[in-house]
Each structure stands twice: as structure tokens, then as C-alpha cells.
Amino acid sequence: MKRIEGKRDWKPDAELERLVYNVIGAAIDVHREIGPGFPEAVYDKALRIELALRNIPFAPQYQVPLHYKGHHVQRASCWDRPTRFPCE
């Protein structure tokens, strides 16, 4: 990786590395079990199950109304944190 002037090299702590490893492993297991080609909602539900089985806390998504220039467009999925599947 090319070093950017003024930026220090960053290395995550062991706890973060463990969490990332476990979450990625959960996602891989879901994909291996279900396979490709299903709607996102199928993988979403399966990943919720897998994270719960692994005792990895996460914030579920919730629906919010989406408006454009004062007009209701649809309800959209949202999370209370800026990541796709936020885990503690």
C-alpha cells in the first residue's frame, strides 16, 4: 500500500480484527448455504440469523419514509449507524 504523506499507518486492534473476521465468516457461510441469485432480503434475513447464532450483536434495519421535493417516493431501509450491517 502506498503511504500518503502525513498519514500514520493504522492497524486495527485485536478485538476489531476478531469481529471483522467473524462477521465476514458469517456472510461467507450464508452465501455458501444459500447460494447466489436470491433477492437481497433473503440474504439479509439469513445473515441476521447467522449473526445471532454467533452471538454477534447488530443493529437491525428499519423503514423510513423517503420523500423527494415534498412528494412521498417510498419507504426505504435505513440503519441507526452508517454501516450496512452494524455490529457491536
Secondary structure, DSSP 8 states (H G I E B T S, - for coil): ----TT-------HHHHHHHHHHHHHHHHHHHHH-SS--HHHHHHHHHHHHHHTT--B---EEEEEEETTEEEEEEEE-SSSSSS-B-
